[in-house]
Amino acid sequence: GHPRWCNVCKIVKPDRCHHCSECNRCVLRMDHHCPWVNGCIGFDNYKYFYLFIFYGSLASLWVVGSMIPMLIQ
């Protein structure tokens, strides 16, 4: 029932908050630290991470699709 304390940041941590050693800060609902986006995937940036994955997948499909005619020749 008492508030949790982050010993590294020296602040009161909200519920579902974790300290990321890579970013050196507390992140709300941290999923993981992603080196590709150079940050933690947390509550504030789920949308941007999913858009990054979606557009990255579309770009790689476009590259593979444009290479197929060259491979057939």
C-alpha positions as CSV (number, residue, x, y, z in Angstrom):
1,G,0.0,0.0,0.0
2,H,2.9,2.4,0.2
3,P,4.5,4.2,-2.8
4,R,7.4,2.5,-4.6
5,W,10.7,4.3,-4.9
6,C,13.3,4.1,-7.7
7,N,16.7,4.0,-6.1
8,V,18.4,5.0,-9.4
9,C,16.2,7.9,-10.4
10,K,15.4,9.0,-6.8
11,I,11.7,9.4,-7.6
12,V,8.4,7.8,-6.7
13,K,7.5,5.2,-9.3
14,P,3.9,4.8,-10.5
15,D,2.3,1.4,-10.8
16,R,3.5,-0.7,-13.7
17,C,6.7,1.4,-14.0
18,H,10.1,-0.1,-14.5
19,H,13.6,1.4,-14.6
20,C,15.4,0.8,-17.9
21,S,19.2,0.5,-17.5
22,E,19.8,1.4,-21.1
23,C,17.8,4.7,-21.1
24,N,18.6,5.4,-17.5
25,R,15.0,6.4,-16.7
26,C,11.8,5.0,-15.5
27,V,9.3,3.9,-18.2
28,L,5.6,3.3,-17.8
29,R,4.6,-0.1,-18.9
30,M,7.9,-0.9,-20.5
31,D,7.8,-3.6,-23.1
32,H,11.5,-3.7,-24.0
33,H,14.4,-1.6,-25.0
34,C,14.7,-1.5,-28.8
35,P,18.1,-0.7,-30.2
36,W,16.6,0.0,-33.7
37,V,14.7,3.0,-32.4
38,N,17.2,3.8,-29.7
39,G,14.7,3.8,-26.9
40,C,12.2,2.0,-24.8
41,I,9.0,0.7,-26.2
42,G,6.6,1.9,-23.6
43,F,3.1,3.2,-23.1
44,D,3.7,6.5,-24.8
45,N,5.2,5.2,-28.1
46,Y,3.4,1.9,-28.9
47,K,1.7,3.5,-31.9
48,Y,5.0,4.8,-33.4
49,F,6.7,1.4,-32.8
50,Y,3.9,-0.4,-34.6
51,L,3.9,2.1,-37.5
52,F,7.7,1.7,-37.7
53,I,7.3,-2.1,-38.0
54,F,4.4,-1.8,-40.5
55,Y,6.2,0.6,-42.8
56,G,9.5,-1.3,-42.5
57,S,7.6,-4.5,-43.6
58,L,6.0,-2.7,-46.5
59,A,9.3,-1.3,-47.7
60,S,11.0,-4.7,-47.6
61,L,8.0,-6.3,-49.4
62,W,8.3,-3.5,-52.1
63,V,12.1,-4.2,-52.5
64,V,11.5,-7.9,-52.8
65,G,8.6,-7.4,-55.2
66,S,10.7,-5.1,-57.4
67,M,13.6,-7.6,-57.5
68,I,11.5,-10.5,-58.7
69,P,11.5,-9.4,-62.4
70,M,15.3,-9.1,-62.3
71,L,15.6,-12.5,-60.8
72,I,13.3,-14.1,-63.4
73,Q,15.5,-12.8,-66.2
